[in-house]
Amino acid sequence: MSTTDMNTALVVDEEELRYARAQKREKIAKWVLPVVVIALAIFLWDRLVVWNEIPHYILPGPGLVLKTLVQDWGMLSSALLVTLKITLAALAVAVIGGVGLAILFTQSRYFEMSFYPFAVILQVTPVVSIAPLIFIYVDNRLAALLLCAWIVAFFPILSNTTLGLNSTDHNLRDLYKIYGATRWQRLRYLQLPTALPYFLGGLRIAGGLSLIGAVVAEYVAGTGGIGSGLAFRILEAGYRLNIPRMFAALLLIAATGVVIFTAASLLSHALLHKWHESAIKRES
């Protein structure tokens, strides 16, 4: 091997080594930095309460919030299950309805022109303003809560899936037509795989929105007793000036939202990482 070839190999090895080190640092920072920032925020919160001697009924410290979460776990966990049941049910109905309507929209242009404006109206109308009407007209409380959460979560699924179905390469569409593929075959083998990344993006958005819709609906309902969700527990704690319990319930809501988003992101990665550009890792 000549000296020039040896120098070139050394340069390549050094570049690969630098890239490997950069990748390692990035992987470590991906997990360490958020943990450090969150820990620093909690520490500053605790110090703010201690240094200013803020009463617990105004701003409890993180330790008291965690203690309250453990002490009231029986009450808060049952409320969490109620909110989670409404959230997941609304998300499931939003997925079924949103994907179904998106398919109908792409199959019939006239159907889309007729009904898409209604979906837009539902999206731009604040659920807080129509929730009281829903609770008046719908006798079943659980169905009313589910309807409110569904209204919030429905549109991202519909909009993203419709966009994905309409984003199919027109050259491939023409190729399917040339070979005599039926409308169902074009939908199954061409349009649905193309729309999958768009749908999964909408799913990540709709997951958080369904939780927001469920909490807002529980606020508007304002009913307690058996079957009360986390939103009612927050209202109840506010009336009793039990601020630590309010923070504990808020912590559970935030944690639930993070879990839903993480689950949707993992599902997206599992379905896309082998073939779609958005999920394939490439060397920079």
Backbone as JSON, one array per atom type, in Angstrom:
{
  "sequence": "MSTTDMNTALVVDEEELRYARAQKREKIAKWVLPVVVIALAIFLWDRLVVWNEIPHYILPGPGLVLKTLVQDWGMLSSALLVTLKITLAALAVAVIGGVGLAILFTQSRYFEMSFYPFAVILQVTPVVSIAPLIFIYVDNRLAALLLCAWIVAFFPILSNTTLGLNSTDHNLRDLYKIYGATRWQRLRYLQLPTALPYFLGGLRIAGGLSLIGAVVAEYVAGTGGIGSGLAFRILEAGYRLNIPRMFAALLLIAATGVVIFTAASLLSHALLHKWHESAIKRES",
  "N": [[0.86, -1.2, 0.0], [0.57, 2.18, -0.84], [1.99, 5.3, 0.36], [0.2, 7.41, 0.07], [-2.27, 6.09, -0.08], [-2.36, 5.01, 2.49], [-2.46, 7.35, 4.07], [-4.92, 8.35, 3.21], [-6.62, 6.32, 4.16], [-6.23, 6.62, 6.91], [-7.34, 9.17, 7.31], [-10.0, 8.64, 6.65], [-10.6, 6.78, 8.67], [-10.33, 8.43, 10.93], [-12.41, 10.26, 10.46], [-14.63, 8.55, 10.58], [-14.38, 7.76, 13.23], [-14.79, 10.21, 14.57], [-17.4, 10.68, 13.78], [-18.69, 8.49, 14.98], [-18.25, 9.1, 17.68], [-19.67, 11.51, 17.84], [-22.26, 10.59, 17.34], [-22.61, 8.95, 19.58], [-22.49, 10.85, 21.65], [-24.75, 12.31, 21.0], [-26.82, 10.42, 21.39], [-26.6, 10.0, 24.14], [-27.06, 12.62, 25.1], [-29.68, 12.96, 24.27], [-31.23, 11.69, 26.14], [-30.19, 12.47, 28.61], [-30.17, 15.34, 28.75], [-32.98, 16.25, 28.77], [-33.72, 15.1, 31.25], [-32.01, 16.38, 33.04], [-32.8, 19.07, 32.74], [-35.48, 18.96, 33.59], [-35.11, 18.07, 36.23], [-33.68, 20.26, 37.24], [-35.63, 22.26, 36.99], [-37.55, 21.32, 38.83], [-36.03, 21.47, 41.17], [-35.6, 24.27, 41.34], [-38.23, 25.08, 41.65], [-38.81, 23.94, 44.18], [-36.94, 25.34, 45.77], [-37.86, 27.96, 45.41], [-40.28, 27.9, 46.76], [-39.4, 27.37, 49.37], [-37.52, 29.44, 49.98], [-39.1, 31.75, 49.77], [-41.02, 31.21, 51.58], [-43.63, 30.3, 50.94], [-47.02, 29.58, 51.48], [-48.53, 26.29, 51.64], [-51.1, 26.16, 50.67], [-51.15, 27.96, 48.67], [-48.9, 27.65, 46.89], [-47.73, 24.57, 46.69], [-44.81, 22.64, 47.55], [-42.71, 20.46, 45.51], [-42.17, 18.07, 46.87], [-44.31, 17.84, 48.71], [-46.41, 17.64, 46.91], [-45.85, 15.16, 45.69], [-46.07, 13.53, 47.96], [-48.79, 13.89, 48.56], [-49.87, 12.76, 46.26], [-49.24, 10.07, 46.66], [-50.62, 9.56, 49.08], [-53.31, 10.09, 48.36], [-53.74, 8.25, 46.38], [-55.59, 6.18, 45.94], [-58.08, 7.48, 45.47], [-57.34, 9.23, 43.35], [-56.34, 7.5, 41.39], [-58.57, 5.97, 40.63], [-60.08, 8.03, 39.51], [-58.37, 8.7, 37.44], [-58.58, 6.41, 35.83], [-61.19, 6.68, 34.89], [-61.02, 9.05, 33.35], [-59.08, 8.2, 31.53], [-60.4, 6.1, 30.27], [-62.44, 7.46, 28.87], [-60.82, 9.05, 27.23], [-59.35, 7.19, 25.62], [-61.44, 5.81, 24.41], [-62.66, 7.87, 22.95], [-60.54, 8.49, 21.25], [-60.33, 6.1, 19.81], [-62.8, 6.03, 18.47], [-62.51, 8.36, 17.0], [-60.4, 7.64, 15.31], [-61.54, 5.51, 13.83], [-63.81, 6.79, 12.68], [-62.57, 9.03, 11.46], [-60.67, 7.94, 9.63], [-62.41, 6.38, 8.09], [-64.15, 8.32, 6.97], [-62.26, 9.83, 5.58], [-61.46, 8.03, 3.6], [-63.87, 7.81, 2.2], [-64.06, 10.45, 1.32], [-61.94, 10.59, -0.51], [-62.78, 8.81, -2.38], [-65.06, 9.88, -3.45], [-65.49, 12.9, -4.84], [-67.59, 14.69, -4.71], [-68.84, 13.95, -2.34], [-66.88, 14.72, -0.5], [-66.86, 17.52, -0.93], [-69.36, 18.09, 0.05], [-69.46, 17.37, 2.79], [-67.07, 17.98, 4.11], [-66.91, 20.73, 4.92], [-68.51, 20.67, 7.27], [-66.94, 19.2, 9.02], [-64.82, 20.97, 9.34], [-66.15, 23.07, 10.61], [-66.79, 21.86, 13.06], [-64.21, 21.6, 14.04], [-63.24, 24.24, 14.34], [-64.95, 25.34, 16.15], [-65.02, 26.1, 19.52], [-64.85, 23.56, 21.96], [-65.68, 24.03, 24.52], [-67.73, 25.83, 24.25], [-69.8, 24.45, 23.01], [-70.16, 22.2, 24.54], [-71.93, 22.51, 26.84], [-74.44, 22.45, 25.52], [-74.37, 19.89, 24.46], [-74.48, 18.35, 26.79], [-77.02, 18.97, 27.57], [-78.68, 17.92, 25.55], [-77.91, 15.24, 25.29], [-78.65, 12.47, 27.11], [-77.23, 10.44, 28.43], [-74.49, 10.54, 30.5], [-71.84, 9.59, 30.18], [-71.76, 9.12, 27.43], [-72.03, 11.74, 26.52], [-69.68, 12.94, 27.48], [-67.86, 11.43, 26.01], [-68.54, 12.22, 23.42], [-67.83, 14.93, 23.42], [-65.02, 14.76, 23.75], [-64.42, 13.35, 21.44], [-65.05, 15.16, 19.39], [-62.98, 17.0, 19.56], [-60.73, 15.42, 18.98], [-61.17, 14.35, 16.5], [-60.76, 15.78, 14.01], [-57.89, 16.11, 13.33], [-57.18, 13.48, 12.6], [-58.9, 12.98, 10.42], [-58.18, 15.1, 8.64], [-55.36, 14.76, 8.22], [-55.25, 12.11, 7.24], [-56.81, 12.3, 4.93], [-55.23, 14.09, 3.47], [-52.97, 12.48, 3.13], [-53.99, 10.33, 1.6], [-54.62, 11.69, -0.72], [-52.13, 12.37, -1.61], [-50.87, 10.56, -3.15], [-48.63, 9.38, -5.64], [-49.18, 10.53, -8.86], [-48.29, 9.35, -11.19], [-47.95, 6.69, -10.44], [-50.6, 6.1, -9.9], [-51.68, 6.28, -12.47], [-50.3, 4.16, -13.61], [-51.38, 1.98, -12.23], [-53.98, 2.13, -13.22], [-53.52, 1.59, -15.92], [-52.81, -1.08, -15.84], [-55.19, -2.14, -15.16], [-56.16, -2.14, -12.51], [-58.51, -2.32, -9.87], [-60.64, 0.09, -8.15], [-60.63, -0.5, -5.42], [-58.28, -2.02, -5.21], [-56.34, -0.1, -5.89], [-56.69, 1.59, -3.71], [-56.03, -0.08, -1.54], [-53.39, -1.09, -2.03], [-51.88, 1.07, -2.83], [-52.79, 3.78, -2.11], [-53.41, 3.65, 0.71], [-50.92, 2.71, 1.96], [-49.36, 4.97, 1.27], [-50.65, 6.96, 2.69], [-50.22, 6.26, 5.32], [-47.97, 7.37, 6.93], [-48.92, 10.02, 7.21], [-51.33, 9.61, 8.53], [-50.38, 8.53, 10.97], [-49.0, 10.72, 11.95], [-51.17, 12.44, 12.41], [-52.39, 10.89, 14.36], [-50.69, 11.11, 16.58], [-51.14, 13.75, 17.24], [-53.91, 13.74, 17.72], [-54.1, 12.05, 19.91], [-53.21, 13.5, 22.18], [-55.08, 15.58, 22.02], [-57.5, 14.26, 22.44], [-57.3, 13.62, 25.13], [-57.27, 16.22, 26.2], [-59.81, 17.05, 25.37], [-61.41, 15.26, 26.86], [-60.84, 16.05, 29.5], [-61.69, 18.74, 29.47], [-64.41, 18.33, 28.93], [-65.19, 17.01, 31.27], [-64.8, 19.07, 33.09], [-66.8, 20.87, 32.24], [-69.04, 19.29, 32.62], [-69.04, 18.88, 35.4], [-69.92, 17.15, 37.4], [-70.02, 15.01, 40.22], [-69.29, 12.25, 42.43], [-69.55, 8.68, 41.98], [-67.57, 7.54, 39.35], [-66.34, 9.89, 38.62], [-63.98, 11.93, 36.93], [-60.51, 13.01, 36.58], [-60.62, 15.77, 36.16], [-62.85, 16.63, 37.64], [-61.91, 16.02, 40.18], [-59.9, 17.91, 40.4], [-61.41, 20.27, 40.39], [-62.91, 19.83, 42.73], [-60.85, 19.75, 44.65], [-59.97, 22.37, 44.39], [-62.17, 23.82, 45.37], [-62.02, 23.11, 48.01], [-59.65, 24.18, 48.75], [-57.49, 22.49, 48.61], [-54.74, 22.5, 47.49], [-52.34, 20.97, 47.02], [-53.44, 18.48, 46.23], [-54.66, 19.24, 43.86], [-52.4, 19.82, 42.27], [-51.3, 17.27, 42.22], [-53.23, 15.84, 40.77], [-53.05, 17.24, 38.36], [-50.46, 16.51, 37.68], [-50.81, 13.8, 37.13], [-52.47, 13.98, 34.88], [-50.74, 15.25, 33.06], [-48.71, 13.31, 32.92], [-50.16, 11.21, 31.82], [-50.75, 12.26, 29.27], [-48.14, 12.39, 28.21], [-47.5, 9.67, 28.14], [-49.39, 8.71, 26.28], [-48.62, 10.13, 23.97], [-46.02, 9.12, 23.69], [-46.55, 6.4, 23.25], [-47.91, 6.55, 20.79], [-45.84, 7.59, 19.22], [-43.96, 5.5, 19.35], [-45.41, 3.5, 18.06], [-45.59, 4.65, 15.53], [-42.86, 4.67, 14.81], [-42.36, 1.91, 14.79], [-43.9, 1.08, 12.61], [-42.88, 2.5, 10.47], [-40.08, 2.62, 10.37], [-38.58, 0.95, 8.73], [-38.96, 1.63, 6.1], [-39.85, 4.24, 5.47], [-38.89, 7.6, 4.78], [-39.0, 9.48, 6.84], [-38.49, 8.09, 9.15], [-36.25, 6.57, 8.82], [-32.93, 6.13, 9.78], [-30.15, 7.95, 8.86], [-26.76, 8.5, 7.84], [-25.26, 11.54, 8.69]],
  "CA": [[0.0, 0.0, 0.0], [1.37, 3.39, -0.95], [1.84, 6.28, 1.46], [-1.03, 8.18, -0.17], [-3.42, 5.26, 0.32], [-2.36, 4.91, 3.95], [-2.95, 8.62, 4.6], [-6.37, 8.41, 2.94], [-7.29, 5.4, 5.09], [-6.19, 7.23, 8.23], [-8.31, 10.26, 7.32], [-11.34, 8.03, 6.7], [-10.79, 6.22, 10.01], [-10.55, 9.54, 11.86], [-13.75, 10.79, 10.23], [-15.57, 7.58, 11.14], [-14.28, 7.82, 14.7], [-15.46, 11.44, 15.0], [-18.84, 10.49, 13.59], [-19.16, 7.57, 16.02], [-18.29, 9.84, 18.94], [-20.78, 12.47, 17.79], [-23.5, 9.82, 17.48], [-22.71, 8.52, 20.97], [-22.84, 12.03, 22.45], [-26.14, 12.67, 20.71], [-27.7, 9.46, 22.05], [-26.58, 10.27, 25.58], [-27.71, 13.91, 25.34], [-31.11, 12.82, 24.01], [-31.89, 11.27, 27.38], [-29.66, 13.17, 29.78], [-30.54, 16.75, 28.77], [-34.32, 16.46, 29.33], [-33.76, 14.74, 32.68], [-31.32, 17.44, 33.78], [-33.63, 20.28, 32.72], [-36.64, 18.73, 34.46], [-34.62, 18.05, 37.61], [-33.35, 21.64, 37.6], [-36.9, 22.98, 37.16], [-38.14, 20.88, 40.11], [-35.21, 22.03, 42.25], [-35.91, 25.69, 41.44], [-39.59, 25.16, 42.21], [-38.7, 23.67, 45.62], [-36.22, 26.45, 46.41], [-38.73, 29.12, 45.37], [-41.26, 27.76, 47.85], [-38.71, 27.43, 50.67], [-36.92, 30.75, 50.19], [-40.14, 32.76, 49.93], [-41.95, 30.73, 52.62], [-44.96, 30.32, 50.35], [-47.89, 28.58, 52.12], [-48.85, 25.16, 50.77], [-52.39, 26.36, 50.04], [-50.92, 28.84, 47.5], [-48.02, 26.9, 46.0], [-47.05, 23.49, 47.42], [-43.54, 22.19, 47.02], [-42.8, 19.18, 44.79], [-42.22, 16.97, 47.83], [-45.68, 17.74, 49.22], [-47.25, 17.14, 45.82], [-45.6, 13.72, 45.57], [-46.64, 12.9, 49.16], [-50.24, 13.89, 48.37], [-50.18, 11.78, 45.21], [-49.19, 8.74, 47.28], [-51.69, 9.44, 50.07], [-54.62, 10.09, 47.7], [-53.64, 7.44, 45.17], [-56.83, 5.43, 45.73], [-59.05, 8.37, 44.85], [-56.86, 9.78, 42.08], [-56.18, 6.43, 40.4], [-59.89, 5.67, 40.09], [-60.44, 9.15, 38.64], [-57.54, 8.56, 36.24], [-59.15, 5.36, 34.99], [-62.37, 7.24, 34.23], [-60.55, 9.96, 32.3], [-58.37, 7.42, 30.52], [-61.39, 5.36, 29.5], [-63.06, 8.4, 27.94], [-59.8, 9.47, 26.27], [-59.04, 6.12, 24.66], [-62.65, 5.53, 23.62], [-62.8, 8.97, 21.98], [-59.48, 8.35, 20.24], [-60.67, 4.97, 18.95], [-63.9, 6.45, 17.59], [-61.95, 9.35, 16.07], [-59.61, 6.92, 14.31], [-62.45, 4.79, 12.94], [-64.59, 7.75, 11.92], [-61.71, 9.89, 10.64], [-60.14, 7.17, 8.51], [-63.53, 6.01, 7.23], [-64.58, 9.49, 6.2], [-61.17, 10.2, 4.66], [-61.56, 7.12, 2.46], [-65.04, 8.22, 1.43], [-63.74, 11.72, 0.66], [-61.06, 10.36, -1.66], [-63.51, 8.03, -3.39], [-66.11, 10.71, -4.06], [-65.19, 14.33, -4.71], [-68.82, 15.38, -4.31], [-69.03, 13.66, -0.92], [-65.94, 15.58, 0.23], [-67.32, 18.91, -1.0], [-70.61, 18.22, 0.8], [-69.38, 17.15, 4.23], [-65.84, 18.49, 4.71], [-67.15, 21.97, 5.69], [-69.02, 20.38, 8.6], [-65.8, 18.81, 9.84], [-64.09, 22.21, 9.65], [-66.95, 23.8, 11.61], [-66.59, 21.19, 14.35], [-62.85, 21.84, 14.49], [-62.99, 25.64, 14.72], [-65.85, 25.73, 17.23], [-64.47, 25.64, 20.81], [-65.68, 22.53, 22.58], [-66.25, 24.6, 25.74], [-68.96, 26.56, 23.92], [-70.88, 23.54, 22.62], [-70.32, 21.14, 25.53], [-73.19, 22.62, 27.6], [-75.56, 21.98, 24.69], [-74.29, 18.43, 24.36], [-74.95, 17.77, 28.05], [-78.47, 19.17, 27.62], [-79.38, 17.07, 24.58], [-77.53, 13.83, 25.46], [-79.01, 12.08, 28.47], [-76.18, 9.62, 29.02], [-73.34, 11.4, 30.83], [-70.63, 9.03, 29.58], [-71.83, 9.37, 25.98], [-71.8, 13.17, 26.31], [-68.24, 13.15, 27.66], [-67.18, 10.82, 24.87], [-68.81, 13.04, 22.24], [-67.0, 16.14, 23.52], [-63.63, 14.4, 23.49], [-64.32, 12.94, 20.03], [-65.08, 16.35, 18.54], [-61.65, 17.6, 19.59], [-59.71, 14.52, 18.43], [-61.57, 13.81, 15.19], [-60.32, 16.49, 12.81], [-56.53, 15.8, 12.88], [-57.17, 12.18, 11.92], [-59.56, 13.16, 9.13], [-57.41, 15.99, 7.78], [-54.08, 14.15, 7.84], [-55.47, 10.92, 6.41], [-57.27, 12.78, 3.62], [-54.05, 14.62, 2.79], [-52.13, 11.36, 2.74], [-54.63, 9.59, 0.5], [-54.55, 12.52, -1.93], [-50.73, 12.65, -1.94], [-50.33, 9.45, -3.93], [-47.98, 9.75, -6.9], [-50.12, 10.39, -9.98], [-47.72, 8.4, -12.14], [-48.29, 5.35, -9.96], [-52.03, 5.93, -10.11], [-51.88, 5.99, -13.9], [-49.78, 2.82, -13.86], [-52.4, 1.04, -11.73], [-55.1, 2.16, -14.16], [-53.1, 0.93, -17.15], [-52.83, -2.52, -15.6], [-56.55, -2.57, -14.88], [-56.45, -2.3, -11.09], [-59.79, -1.78, -9.43], [-60.53, 1.19, -7.18], [-60.26, -1.09, -4.14], [-56.86, -2.39, -5.26], [-55.54, 1.13, -5.8], [-56.79, 2.07, -2.33], [-55.36, -0.99, -0.6], [-51.97, -1.31, -2.28], [-51.18, 2.3, -3.19], [-53.16, 4.97, -1.35], [-53.3, 3.46, 2.16], [-49.51, 2.8, 2.39], [-48.89, 6.35, 1.14], [-51.28, 7.79, 3.72], [-49.89, 5.79, 6.67], [-47.21, 8.36, 7.72], [-49.78, 11.16, 7.51], [-52.26, 9.15, 9.57], [-49.67, 8.4, 12.24], [-48.77, 12.08, 12.44], [-52.44, 12.89, 12.97], [-52.67, 10.12, 15.57], [-49.93, 11.7, 17.69], [-51.84, 14.99, 17.63], [-55.24, 13.41, 18.22], [-53.99, 11.43, 21.22], [-53.21, 14.57, 23.19], [-56.33, 16.34, 21.95], [-58.57, 13.48, 23.05], [-57.17, 13.81, 26.58], [-57.72, 17.58, 26.48], [-61.26, 17.06, 25.22], [-62.01, 14.56, 27.98], [-60.71, 16.88, 30.7], [-62.58, 19.89, 29.31], [-65.79, 17.85, 29.06], [-65.44, 16.77, 32.69], [-64.95, 20.38, 33.71], [-68.12, 21.42, 31.91], [-70.07, 18.45, 33.25], [-69.04, 19.32, 36.8], [-70.66, 16.24, 38.26], [-69.15, 14.19, 41.04], [-69.76, 10.94, 42.78], [-68.9, 7.55, 41.34], [-67.32, 7.76, 37.93], [-65.81, 11.22, 38.38], [-62.64, 11.9, 36.41], [-59.5, 13.87, 37.2], [-61.02, 17.17, 36.12], [-63.7, 16.9, 38.79], [-61.07, 16.02, 41.38], [-59.23, 19.21, 40.45], [-62.42, 21.24, 40.82], [-63.22, 19.56, 44.13], [-59.71, 20.19, 45.46], [-59.95, 23.83, 44.38], [-63.21, 24.31, 46.28], [-61.59, 22.84, 49.39], [-58.31, 24.75, 48.87], [-56.51, 21.41, 48.72], [-53.91, 22.77, 46.32], [-51.46, 19.84, 46.7], [-54.18, 17.47, 45.46], [-54.82, 19.78, 42.51], [-51.14, 19.6, 41.56], [-51.14, 15.83, 42.01], [-54.1, 15.46, 39.66], [-52.45, 17.8, 37.15], [-49.3, 15.68, 37.36], [-51.32, 12.58, 36.51], [-52.93, 14.32, 33.53], [-49.56, 15.48, 32.22], [-48.04, 12.02, 32.71], [-50.99, 10.45, 30.88], [-50.52, 12.8, 27.95], [-46.81, 11.97, 27.76], [-47.56, 8.24, 27.82], [-50.14, 8.56, 25.03], [-47.77, 10.6, 22.87], [-44.91, 8.17, 23.53], [-47.08, 5.18, 22.63], [-48.16, 6.85, 19.38], [-44.55, 7.74, 18.56], [-43.38, 4.16, 19.21], [-46.17, 2.83, 17.01], [-45.16, 5.24, 14.26], [-41.51, 4.18, 14.51], [-42.43, 0.49, 14.47], [-44.51, 0.88, 11.3], [-42.24, 3.28, 9.4], [-38.62, 2.72, 10.43], [-37.92, 0.11, 7.73], [-39.17, 2.01, 4.71], [-40.2, 5.63, 5.2], [-37.77, 8.53, 4.97], [-39.11, 10.22, 8.1], [-38.09, 7.27, 10.28], [-34.99, 5.88, 8.54], [-31.76, 6.85, 10.27], [-29.1, 8.01, 7.85], [-25.55, 9.19, 8.28], [-25.25, 12.97, 8.33]],
  "C": [[0.89, 1.24, 0.0], [1.12, 4.32, 0.22], [0.55, 7.08, 1.31], [-2.27, 7.4, 0.26], [-3.51, 5.14, 1.83], [-2.88, 6.2, 4.58], [-4.45, 8.78, 4.4], [-7.15, 7.53, 3.91], [-7.32, 5.98, 6.5], [-7.21, 8.36, 8.36], [-9.72, 9.72, 7.43], [-11.62, 7.47, 8.08], [-11.05, 7.32, 11.04], [-11.95, 10.14, 11.7], [-14.81, 9.85, 10.8], [-15.56, 7.61, 12.66], [-14.97, 9.07, 15.24], [-16.98, 11.3, 14.87], [-19.42, 9.58, 14.67], [-19.25, 8.27, 17.37], [-19.44, 10.83, 18.98], [-22.12, 11.76, 17.97], [-23.71, 9.37, 18.92], [-23.11, 9.68, 21.87], [-24.31, 12.4, 22.24], [-27.12, 11.73, 21.4], [-27.77, 9.7, 23.55], [-27.32, 11.56, 25.9], [-29.22, 13.84, 25.16], [-31.88, 12.46, 25.27], [-31.45, 12.11, 28.59], [-30.17, 14.61, 29.87], [-31.97, 16.98, 29.28], [-34.42, 16.16, 30.82], [-33.12, 15.85, 33.51], [-32.18, 18.7, 33.85], [-34.84, 20.12, 33.64], [-36.23, 18.73, 35.92], [-34.28, 19.46, 38.09], [-34.62, 22.46, 37.83], [-37.56, 22.61, 38.48], [-37.36, 21.45, 41.29], [-35.51, 23.51, 42.44], [-37.29, 25.92, 42.02], [-39.54, 24.97, 43.73], [-38.02, 24.83, 46.34], [-37.07, 27.71, 46.46], [-39.74, 29.09, 46.51], [-40.59, 27.95, 49.21], [-38.2, 28.84, 50.94], [-37.96, 31.83, 50.45], [-41.19, 32.38, 50.97], [-43.4, 30.81, 52.13], [-45.83, 29.25, 51.02], [-48.3, 27.49, 51.13], [-50.21, 25.32, 50.09], [-52.32, 27.39, 48.89], [-50.06, 28.13, 46.47], [-47.31, 25.83, 46.81], [-45.72, 23.14, 46.76], [-43.68, 20.84, 46.32], [-42.85, 17.98, 45.72], [-43.61, 16.75, 48.37], [-46.63, 17.21, 48.15], [-47.09, 15.63, 45.66], [-46.19, 12.97, 46.76], [-48.16, 12.82, 49.04], [-50.66, 12.88, 47.32], [-50.19, 10.37, 45.78], [-50.35, 8.55, 48.25], [-53.07, 9.32, 49.43], [-54.66, 9.21, 46.46], [-54.93, 6.67, 44.89], [-57.88, 6.26, 45.01], [-58.61, 8.82, 43.46], [-56.72, 8.7, 41.01], [-57.52, 6.03, 39.8], [-60.38, 6.77, 39.16], [-59.64, 9.09, 37.34], [-58.09, 7.51, 35.3], [-60.38, 5.85, 34.24], [-61.95, 8.14, 33.08], [-59.86, 9.2, 31.18], [-59.34, 6.62, 29.66], [-62.07, 6.25, 28.47], [-62.08, 8.81, 26.85], [-59.57, 8.41, 25.2], [-60.26, 5.77, 23.8], [-62.86, 6.61, 22.56], [-61.76, 8.87, 20.89], [-59.8, 7.21, 19.28], [-61.78, 5.35, 17.97], [-63.42, 7.47, 16.57], [-61.15, 8.68, 14.97], [-60.54, 6.22, 13.31], [-63.23, 5.76, 12.06], [-63.74, 8.59, 10.99], [-61.16, 9.16, 9.42], [-61.26, 6.79, 7.54], [-64.0, 7.16, 6.36], [-63.52, 9.93, 5.19], [-61.2, 9.32, 3.41], [-62.74, 7.49, 1.58], [-64.76, 9.52, 0.67], [-62.89, 11.5, -0.6], [-61.74, 9.55, -2.76], [-64.57, 8.85, -4.1], [-65.81, 12.17, -3.79], [-66.42, 15.1, -4.24], [-69.12, 15.15, -2.83], [-68.13, 14.55, -0.07], [-66.42, 17.03, 0.23], [-68.56, 19.13, -0.15], [-70.38, 18.23, 2.3], [-68.1, 17.68, 4.88], [-66.06, 19.81, 5.45], [-67.7, 21.72, 7.08], [-67.9, 19.95, 9.55], [-64.98, 20.03, 10.25], [-64.82, 23.01, 10.72], [-66.78, 23.18, 12.99], [-65.21, 21.49, 14.91], [-62.67, 23.25, 15.02], [-63.92, 26.12, 15.82], [-65.3, 25.22, 18.56], [-65.41, 24.66, 21.49], [-66.32, 23.04, 23.87], [-67.59, 25.27, 25.45], [-70.11, 25.63, 23.55], [-71.09, 22.41, 23.61], [-71.58, 21.3, 26.38], [-74.4, 22.15, 26.82], [-75.56, 20.47, 24.58], [-74.82, 17.79, 25.63], [-76.44, 17.99, 28.26], [-79.2, 18.14, 26.76], [-79.06, 15.59, 24.73], [-77.76, 13.43, 26.91], [-77.89, 11.31, 29.17], [-74.93, 10.45, 29.24], [-72.07, 10.91, 30.17], [-70.6, 9.28, 28.07], [-71.56, 10.84, 25.67], [-70.31, 13.5, 26.46], [-67.46, 12.6, 26.46], [-67.35, 11.66, 23.6], [-67.96, 14.31, 22.26], [-65.53, 15.84, 23.2], [-63.43, 14.01, 22.03], [-64.27, 14.14, 19.1], [-63.7, 16.99, 18.45], [-60.63, 16.75, 18.85], [-59.96, 14.12, 16.99], [-60.87, 14.46, 14.01], [-58.87, 16.19, 12.4], [-56.42, 14.47, 12.15], [-57.75, 12.33, 10.52], [-58.69, 13.97, 8.17], [-56.12, 15.35, 7.3], [-54.26, 12.94, 6.93], [-55.94, 11.31, 5.01], [-56.1, 13.32, 2.81], [-53.15, 13.49, 2.3], [-52.7, 10.57, 1.57], [-54.56, 10.36, -0.81], [-53.12, 12.8, -2.39], [-50.08, 11.51, -2.74], [-49.74, 9.94, -5.25], [-48.93, 9.49, -8.07], [-49.58, 9.44, -11.05], [-48.03, 6.96, -11.74], [-49.78, 5.09, -10.11], [-52.32, 5.56, -11.57], [-51.4, 4.58, -14.23], [-50.78, 1.77, -13.39], [-53.59, 0.98, -12.69], [-54.76, 1.42, -15.45], [-53.18, -0.59, -17.01], [-54.19, -3.03, -15.13], [-56.87, -2.8, -13.42], [-57.78, -1.67, -10.74], [-59.56, -0.63, -8.44], [-60.11, 0.67, -5.81], [-58.78, -1.48, -4.11], [-55.95, -1.18, -5.2], [-55.54, 1.66, -4.38], [-55.93, 1.22, -1.4], [-53.85, -1.01, -0.79], [-51.19, -0.03, -2.57], [-51.5, 3.45, -2.24], [-52.98, 4.79, 0.16], [-51.84, 3.43, 2.63], [-48.95, 4.22, 2.3], [-49.41, 7.22, 2.28], [-50.87, 7.41, 5.13], [-49.05, 6.79, 7.47], [-48.05, 9.57, 8.11], [-50.76, 10.8, 8.62], [-51.59, 9.08, 10.92], [-49.31, 9.76, 12.83], [-50.03, 12.66, 13.06], [-52.79, 12.17, 14.26], [-51.94, 10.69, 16.77], [-50.61, 12.98, 18.18], [-53.16, 14.66, 18.31], [-55.18, 12.77, 19.6], [-54.01, 12.46, 22.34], [-54.51, 15.35, 23.2], [-57.49, 15.58, 22.58], [-58.52, 13.58, 24.57], [-57.65, 15.2, 26.97], [-59.24, 17.66, 26.41], [-61.97, 16.38, 26.38], [-61.98, 15.4, 29.25], [-61.65, 18.08, 30.63], [-64.04, 19.48, 29.49], [-66.13, 17.58, 30.52], [-65.58, 18.08, 33.46], [-66.35, 20.93, 33.49], [-69.22, 20.62, 32.59], [-70.2, 18.8, 34.73], [-69.81, 18.44, 37.73], [-69.7, 15.34, 38.99], [-69.72, 12.82, 41.3], [-68.96, 9.85, 42.08], [-68.73, 7.83, 39.86], [-66.77, 9.14, 37.61], [-64.35, 11.12, 37.93], [-61.71, 12.87, 37.13], [-59.9, 15.33, 37.2], [-61.92, 17.51, 37.3], [-62.89, 16.92, 40.08], [-60.31, 17.33, 41.52], [-60.19, 20.28, 40.92], [-62.73, 21.07, 42.3], [-62.1, 20.03, 45.05], [-59.62, 21.71, 45.5], [-60.98, 24.41, 45.33], [-62.78, 24.15, 47.74], [-60.2, 23.43, 49.69], [-57.26, 23.68, 49.15], [-55.6, 21.48, 47.49], [-52.92, 21.63, 46.02], [-52.17, 18.74, 45.91], [-54.42, 17.94, 44.04], [-53.56, 19.53, 41.68], [-50.92, 18.12, 41.28], [-52.0, 15.34, 40.85], [-53.57, 16.0, 38.33], [-51.23, 16.99, 36.71], [-49.73, 14.4, 36.67], [-51.8, 12.85, 35.07], [-51.75, 14.52, 32.58], [-48.84, 14.17, 31.91], [-48.83, 11.15, 31.72], [-50.79, 10.94, 29.45], [-49.17, 12.39, 27.37], [-46.81, 10.5, 27.35], [-48.29, 8.0, 26.5], [-49.3, 8.98, 23.84], [-46.61, 9.63, 22.62], [-45.38, 6.89, 22.85], [-47.33, 5.39, 21.14], [-46.85, 6.98, 18.6], [-43.87, 6.38, 18.35], [-44.1, 3.36, 18.12], [-45.75, 3.34, 15.63], [-43.78, 4.73, 13.87], [-41.54, 2.71, 14.1], [-42.97, 0.24, 13.06], [-43.72, 1.51, 10.16], [-40.72, 3.12, 9.31], [-37.89, 1.9, 9.35], [-38.03, 0.66, 6.31], [-39.42, 3.49, 4.47], [-39.07, 6.57, 5.58], [-37.81, 9.23, 6.31], [-38.59, 9.42, 9.28], [-36.78, 6.52, 10.06], [-33.82, 6.73, 9.03], [-30.66, 6.79, 9.22], [-27.89, 8.76, 8.43], [-25.6, 10.62, 7.8], [-23.86, 13.38, 7.85]]
}
